[in-house]
Amino acid sequence: MSPVRRGDKLPIFNRIAVLRAERSMSRAQLAELVDINMQSVGALERGDNYPSLDLAFRICAVFSLPVEAVFSRVPFGAMSTELYGRADEPARAAPRSDHSKGASQ
């Protein structure tokens, strides 16, 4: 038996709101594209409801992203951290020029 059916559901986190915002897309626009109502989009974004596999694929198709880029069993970190490196890494300084002020070689 699936662990989801044994009691508490395992959470499904998503980036729907972030992806919509990046594309200046309203909930109503996404709802129309995936053939659900606007309130359902809000419930998905809040985690109140989880999508069927079919709906998850339709949402991913709208954003042209794979399922694992939109949905996850663990909370998503900041997209900038995933794209540009770990948050705990120090920022790298620009390399210094070999020419110091007033020095000649």
C-alpha positions as CSV (number, residue, x, y, z in Angstrom):
1,M,0.0,0.0,0.0
2,S,1.2,3.5,-0.8
3,P,2.5,5.5,2.2
4,V,0.1,8.3,1.2
5,R,-2.9,6.1,1.9
6,R,-1.8,4.9,5.3
7,G,-2.7,8.1,7.2
8,D,-1.3,11.5,6.9
9,K,-0.5,12.6,3.3
10,L,3.1,13.3,2.4
11,P,3.4,17.0,1.5
12,I,3.7,18.2,-2.0
13,F,5.4,21.6,-2.3
14,N,5.2,23.6,-5.5
15,R,6.5,26.8,-7.2
16,I,3.3,27.6,-9.0
17,A,3.0,31.1,-7.5
18,V,6.6,32.0,-8.3
19,L,6.4,30.7,-11.8
20,R,3.2,32.7,-12.4
21,A,4.8,35.8,-11.0
22,E,7.9,35.5,-13.2
23,R,5.6,35.3,-16.2
24,S,3.2,38.0,-15.1
25,M,0.4,35.4,-15.2
26,S,-2.8,35.7,-13.1
27,R,-4.4,32.7,-11.4
28,A,-7.3,33.1,-13.8
29,Q,-5.0,32.8,-16.8
30,L,-3.3,29.7,-15.5
31,A,-6.7,28.2,-14.6
32,E,-7.9,28.7,-18.1
33,L,-4.8,27.2,-19.6
34,V,-5.0,24.0,-17.5
35,D,-8.8,23.8,-17.5
36,I,-9.5,24.3,-13.8
37,N,-11.1,27.1,-11.8
38,M,-9.2,30.0,-10.4
39,Q,-9.9,28.9,-6.8
40,S,-8.3,25.6,-7.5
41,V,-5.1,27.3,-8.5
42,G,-5.1,29.2,-5.2
43,A,-5.6,26.0,-3.3
44,L,-2.7,24.3,-5.1
45,E,-0.4,27.3,-4.4
46,R,-1.3,27.3,-0.7
47,G,-0.9,23.5,-0.5
48,D,-4.5,23.0,0.5
49,N,-5.0,20.6,-2.4
50,Y,-2.6,18.4,-4.4
51,P,-2.8,18.0,-8.1
52,S,-3.6,14.8,-9.9
53,L,-0.7,13.5,-12.0
54,D,-2.6,14.7,-15.1
55,L,-3.0,18.2,-13.7
56,A,0.6,18.3,-12.6
57,F,1.7,17.5,-16.2
58,R,-0.6,20.1,-17.6
59,I,0.8,22.8,-15.2
60,C,4.3,21.8,-16.1
61,A,3.5,22.0,-19.8
62,V,2.3,25.6,-19.4
63,F,5.7,26.6,-17.8
64,S,7.7,24.3,-20.2
65,L,9.4,22.7,-17.1
66,P,9.8,19.2,-15.9
67,V,7.7,18.0,-12.9
68,E,10.6,18.1,-10.5
69,A,11.2,21.8,-11.2
70,V,7.6,22.6,-10.2
71,F,6.7,20.0,-7.6
72,S,8.7,18.4,-4.8
73,R,8.3,16.3,-1.6
74,V,10.7,18.7,0.2
75,P,10.4,22.4,0.5
76,F,12.1,24.4,-2.3
77,G,15.0,26.7,-1.5
78,A,15.4,30.0,-3.2
79,M,15.7,29.7,-6.9
80,S,18.6,32.1,-6.9
81,T,20.5,29.8,-4.5
82,E,19.9,26.8,-6.8
83,L,21.0,28.8,-9.9
84,Y,23.9,30.7,-8.5
85,G,25.3,28.6,-5.7
86,R,24.9,27.8,-2.1
87,A,23.7,30.6,0.3
88,D,26.5,29.8,2.8
89,E,29.3,30.3,0.3
90,P,31.0,33.7,0.6
91,A,30.7,36.0,-2.4
92,R,33.8,35.9,-4.5
93,A,35.7,39.2,-4.9
94,A,36.7,40.3,-8.4
95,P,40.4,39.4,-9.1
96,R,42.8,42.2,-8.3
97,S,44.9,43.7,-11.0
98,D,48.7,43.0,-10.9
99,H,49.3,46.8,-11.3
100,S,49.4,48.5,-8.0
101,K,49.1,52.3,-7.7
102,G,52.3,54.0,-8.7
103,A,54.4,50.9,-8.8
104,S,56.5,50.1,-11.8
105,Q,58.0,46.7,-12.7
